[in-house]
Amino acid sequence: MYSLCFIMLNMVDALLTSITLSLGGAEFNPMAVSFGANIWLKALIAAGIAVVLLLVGRSRLLKPLSAGMGVVVLWNTVAMFTWV
């Protein structure tokens, strides 16, 4: 369940990044500058992370990762609405 949540939150983050970029904003994560707004690529990367964690028996890490992405999405949402 947390793996799906992690993937979906990454997709929402990419969508919000795309909207923010179209409004003149910028991607602040230096590791995601080249792909931050690509929804499918972010979903693929998140799915890869989730699969690896499941395969190595570290699925419990998906809970804090999902919580962290939830904070990122919330932050981006608030920031986007305060810029508009």
C-alpha positions as CSV (number, residue, x, y, z in Angstrom):
1,M,0.0,0.0,0.0
2,Y,2.8,2.4,0.9
3,S,4.5,1.7,-2.4
4,L,1.5,2.8,-4.4
5,C,1.2,5.9,-2.2
6,F,4.9,6.7,-2.8
7,I,4.5,6.3,-6.5
8,M,1.3,8.4,-6.7
9,L,2.8,11.2,-4.5
10,N,5.8,11.3,-6.9
11,M,3.4,11.7,-9.8
12,V,1.5,14.5,-8.1
13,D,4.9,16.2,-7.3
14,A,5.8,16.0,-11.0
15,L,2.4,17.5,-11.9
16,L,2.8,20.4,-9.4
17,T,6.4,20.9,-10.7
18,S,5.1,21.1,-14.3
19,I,2.5,23.7,-13.3
20,T,5.0,25.7,-11.3
21,L,7.4,25.7,-14.2
22,S,4.7,26.9,-16.5
23,L,4.0,29.8,-14.1
24,G,7.7,30.8,-14.2
25,G,8.8,28.9,-11.1
26,A,11.9,26.7,-10.9
27,E,12.9,23.2,-9.8
28,F,15.0,23.6,-6.7
29,N,16.1,19.9,-6.4
30,P,19.4,19.8,-8.3
31,M,19.0,16.0,-8.8
32,A,15.6,16.5,-10.5
33,V,16.2,19.5,-12.7
34,S,16.3,17.4,-15.9
35,F,13.2,15.2,-15.1
36,G,11.3,16.9,-12.3
37,A,8.2,17.7,-14.4
38,N,8.1,14.3,-16.3
39,I,5.2,12.5,-14.6
40,W,5.9,9.1,-16.1
41,L,9.6,9.2,-15.5
42,K,9.1,10.1,-11.9
43,A,6.6,7.3,-11.6
44,L,9.1,4.9,-13.1
45,I,11.8,6.0,-10.7
46,A,9.5,5.8,-7.7
47,A,8.3,2.3,-8.8
48,G,11.9,1.2,-9.2
49,I,12.8,2.4,-5.7
50,A,9.7,0.7,-4.3
51,V,10.5,-2.6,-6.0
52,V,14.1,-2.5,-4.8
53,L,13.0,-1.8,-1.2
54,L,10.5,-4.7,-1.4
55,L,13.0,-7.1,-2.9
56,V,15.7,-6.3,-0.2
57,G,13.2,-6.6,2.6
58,R,13.2,-2.9,3.5
59,S,9.6,-2.2,2.6
60,R,9.1,-0.5,6.0
61,L,11.1,2.4,4.6
62,L,8.2,3.2,2.2
63,K,6.2,4.6,5.1
64,P,8.6,7.5,5.9
65,L,9.4,8.0,2.2
66,S,5.7,8.4,1.5
67,A,5.3,10.8,4.5
68,G,8.3,12.8,3.1
69,M,6.8,13.0,-0.3
70,G,3.5,14.0,1.3
71,V,5.3,16.9,2.9
72,V,6.9,17.8,-0.4
73,V,3.5,17.8,-2.2
74,L,1.9,19.9,0.6
75,W,4.8,22.4,0.5
76,N,4.6,22.6,-3.3
77,T,0.8,23.1,-3.2
78,V,1.1,25.9,-0.6
79,A,4.0,27.5,-2.5
80,M,2.2,27.4,-5.8
81,F,-1.0,29.0,-4.5
82,T,1.0,31.8,-2.7
83,W,2.9,32.6,-5.9
84,V,-0.2,32.9,-8.1
